[in-house]
Amino acid sequence: MEYLGFTISEMGLNYTLISLTVFFSIFFLITFVITSRNMDSKGLLRVLYSKPVRNKDGIIEYPKEQ
């Protein structure tokens, strides 16, 4: 039963790698909380089910009804 007794250095992890993992995990959680307010089902379904129209100036619009 000594298979699960590896130390952190034996697994190939060091302080830099652990700190980068923690940093990006916290960064992901913060960005998810910030952007989750913009992800409502009505807006997502509008984008998924409608055909976008590109204007001559490059702006993309999603028509409300087809």
SULPE-V958546 format. One record per pair of residues at least 12 apart in sequence whose ideal C-beta (glycine too) atoms are under 10 Angstrom apart, sorted by the first residue. I is the first residue (numbers start at 1). GAP is how many residues later the second one is. Records with the same first field share a line. If there is no record, write none. Layout:
I = GAP ; GAP
This chain:
43 = 19
46 = 16 ; 17 ; 18
47 = 13 ; 15
48 = 14
49 = 13 ; 17
50 = 12 ; 13 ; 14 ; 15 ; 16
51 = 12 ; 15
